[in-house]
Amino acid sequence: MAMDDRLAELNPKPRTCVVFGGRGFLGRSLVLRLLKLGKWIVRVADSTQSLHLDPSERDSLLSQALSSGIASLHGVDVRDKSQIITAIEGSSVVFYFDGADLRTDDFYHCYMIVVQDVVFDGSHDINNGDESLPYPWKFDDMLSDFKAQAEALVLRSNDIDGLLTCALRPSNVFGHGDSHLVPFLVNLAKSGWGKFIIGSGENRSDFTYAENVTHAHICAEEALDNRMVSAAGKAFFITNLEPANFWEFVTLILDGLGYQRPLVKVPAKMARYILLFFKLMTEKYGLIKHNHSMSAHYIQLASHTRTFDCTAARNQIGYSPVVSLEEGVTLTIGSFSHLAKYSSFTSYSDFNEQSKVEKLLGSGEVADILLWRDEKKSFTYFLALSLLFYWFFLCGRTFASSVSKLLLLVSFGLYGYGILPPKILGLTVKSLSLSCFEIPKMVVKDMIATIAYLWNRGVGYMRQLAQGDDWDIFFKFAASLYFLKLISSQALTVVIGVALVFAFTLFFIYEQYESEIDGFVKLLFNSTMLVFGSLRTNVPASVQLFLENHGIWRHGKGHATIKHQK
């Protein structure tokens, strides 16, 4: 008899648990974890339409467990009390996840899987918040209100007829199988809105890998099973214990999948005004298909700090992350290879590769300025060049007068700066050294070498043009002269102003939409070649013969080409 007792302790009888929302993102993770533990009979309860197994799950652990009877699927409508009673009858533990039936394209309704929203009012930051944070006095939306009521109801049910309850609040869950956060970020990047940073870009958030949330549920169950008074009836924040910059996390995900990282900062107020404009256009004219609730929630999330203290979960239910944030991001990126921008996907691509336009601009400081790598620096240069443009071309003075007045203004400025005291109101005034006005010899040599190179190249082109053999040079020279004629026929001021604006916009736009623009140019080029091909058949025979005799036109395989002679 004593031997049988010891064997029973070593091989305890499996207990039955129910996982509501077991076919959702977090529910699936928990079901697999419970099956791997080998001490549970798992009932997977979800809506009827969610119960079918995916093709990838046919030979999975869940499929094997269903065949052996260790797991079972139950279609449950949570609005039907009788179905709930049937599903939980005879079970010892119930896990509940909401959001399984919500639309995957609605970020606002399905991004927050559980009740972390209930302590966030949408307008204030949360820095290392703990469970003592009160619920908001008023919720901005009905869903958060319902979540708060549900959590309060669960916690109030603790210790009624021996029932022990607790609530977990995971923060910003992501991981393998995520149908909310990562797909939303990818769609945002594809639409072009993912290039914008809302707010200062300095806000921090807690992100939690899905397997850590699953582990937290196991820890909570063990704590309640051991009748730990400190855990029963409580709510616990669950995080990865690694608060991170929100936009750095977004950058890691988008970079890993081959998409453009966020670069351009937009004030949060401006983003809200733009959102309000879209809302008005949608409501009044119906011209723009736009989900206002989704975007409003994203702006709140992306522009506020939301970090939480996980001390209570560590001390009272014994939780600690089993997967680090870095490892979780790597695993997540690898599991979403089907969403990667490039078919030749690897977990991490070479994102330091320069774009075409950056190579064209020389990959130096000029490229950084025109491509707005540093918004403040680029805006400063744009403002300075705009002021110079106004000074020389829009003030109505002659060029010589503008230069003399500018030099006079610079002289007065330097003289005034030179007579300033070393300190003004406690601020140190740095003196300008003479080296600030010196031009390095290498810069002068490079400038002279560049001028000489351009001069020699121009002379070479003139010699080739004078020989009359290279039609490529002739067409280039003719096109250049025609372009200069167009410029000279228009106001020079307009041309320079347009060039200034285009320099700070077109390069940046091309880099953002490089693949789309290249595709359009390729389509346009192919269409042009088809047009020329159709025109070729209509060229008179006498003209063709003349061009062939002079070596300009020659027939290839079914097509005619221009012959370039060197």
C-alpha positions, 0 to 999 in steps of 0.5 A: 500500500505504501509503495502504491502511494509513492508511485501515485506521488511520482505519477500524479493523475492528470488534472483537467483544465479549460482554456477559453480562447484556446484557439487565439494567439495566446491561447494556442501558446498556453495549450501547447505548454500545458500539453508539453508538461504532460500532467493536464487533460486540456479542453480547448474552448472557443467559438465554433468557427475557430475550432478547425485545425490549420493545415500546419497543425495536422501533425502537431502536438495538439493533433496527437493529443486530440487523437489520444484523448488528452485534449478536446475541442469545445465550441462555446458561445460565452453568451450562453451560460449552459455552454460555459457550464458544460465546458468547465464541468469537472475541471480544476482550473480555468484559463481565459483569454479574450479577443479570439473572435475579434477582427484581425484588421482592427488594431483598436479592438484586438491589440490588447489581448487582456486587461492592461488597458484598464489603467491607462486613460490615453493621455498620461504616461505610466512610468513603472506603474504597479498594481496600485494604479486606480482605474480611470474615472472615465474610459475613452471606449466601451471595450476598455470599460468592459475589460475593467468590469470583467477584471473586477468581477473575476477578482471579487469572485475570489474565495467564494465557495473555495474558488481562487482567482487572479488576473494577469495584465501582460503588456504589449504581447508579441511572438510566434502566431501573433495576428495583431501587433506584427501584422499591423506594423507590416501593414503600416509600413506597406501603406507608407505611414510606418515611416513616421515617428509620432511624438518625440520618439523617446517614449518607452514601453514594456513588451512581453514575448508570448511564451513568457505570458504562457509561463506566467499563467502556469506560475499563477496556477501553481501559486493558486494551487498551493493556496498562496493567499498573496496571489489569490484575488490579485491582479499582476502586471506581466512584462519581459522586465526589459523596458525598451524605447517604443520606436526602437522596438518597432524599428527592430521588427520592421528592419528584420522583415525588410521594411523601411524603419521609421525616420520622420518625426511628427508631433503627436498633436499634428498626428491627432489633427490629421486623424481628426481631418480624416475622421471628418472626411469619412463622416461627411463625404465618405471619401476616405476609408479610415478606421478612426478608433484604430488610429487613435489608439495607435497614436496614444500607444506610440506617443506615451510611455507605458512601463510597468513594475513586475515585482508583485508577479515575481514575488507572489507567483514566482514569475520570471521571463524564460525568453529574453526580449532580444531572443523573442524579437529574433524568434518573432521575425523568423516566424513571420518570414511570409510577411517579409518584403523580400523573398530571399528573406533571412532573419536579419538582412544587411540593412546598412546597404546604401540606397541608390539615391544615397550612392548617387549623392556621394554617401557623405554629408550632402546625402545625409542633409538631402535625405533628412537623416537628421531632421533638425540639421536638414531643416537648418540647411533648408532654412539657410538656403531659403534665406540666401535665395530670398536675399539674392533673388527676391529682394530686388537688389543687384547681385553685387549689392546683395553680396556687399550687404551680406558681407557687411552683415557678416562683418558686423555679426562677427565683430559683435560676437568678438566683443561679447564678454566670456560669460553672459547670465552664467552662460559661457560664450565660446570664442572663435579661433582663427582656424574656423576661417581657414580652408584645409589645403586638401579641400582646395586641392580637391576643388581644383582637381575637380574643376580640372577634371570637369574642364578636361572632360568637357574638352574631350567631349568637344573633340569627339563631337567635332569628329562627327562619329559618335551619335551618342555624344551628339544627342547628349550635347543637343539635349543639354543645349535644349535644356539650357535653352528652356532654362534661359527662356524662363525666369532664372529665379523660378528655376533656382527656387524650384530646384531648391525645393526639389533637392530637399524633397525628390531625393527623399521621396525617391528613397522612400518609394524606390521600388515603386518608382523604379517599377513605374519607370521600367514600365514606362521604358518598356512602353516607349520601346514598344511604341518605337518598335511599332513606329519602325515598321512605318519608316519609309524604305528610302529613309531606312536605306539612307540610315543604313548606308551611313551606319546609323541604322542597322537591323538586329534580330527582328528589330532596328537599333542605332549604331554607336561608333567609337 
